[in-house]
Amino acid sequence: MLGLQLREEFRGAMLQGTTIDFSNDSKTGALDQSAKEFLRITYPSVDVIKTLQAIAPGANRAVVLVGDRGQGKSHLMAAAFHVLTDPAAGRAWLDDWALKLGDSGLTSLGIRPGQCVIAEALHNQRFKSDKRRIARWRRH
């Protein structure tokens, strides 16, 4: 048994708002936590592993996350953020899961060191759509 448990915000009768904030005023957001603490609630799903493979040393691939609300995009970005900003915690997390799952491929997954990661939630930006400007641009 892996001992997986639902996080506290999923245990209530009703789920409210966005489940993962990158940061917030009460400092409980995904990026406000330590890498070790956040990765403790993260399972190395296929999507997490594919993302880490895409940003591993030598891969140099772009990562685009597409999906409807609630499919884990923010959690995935936060996990990548923590692995890149604290490679030691990321390595310990991968090695621990490699033992639990009996998957030696996790131990050989490279982590790109020394990265400056900028994470910004775009849903907070209320971009205006100026239909006249767009129509004028299309005519040119």
Beta strands, then each sheet from edge to edge (+ up, - down):
end
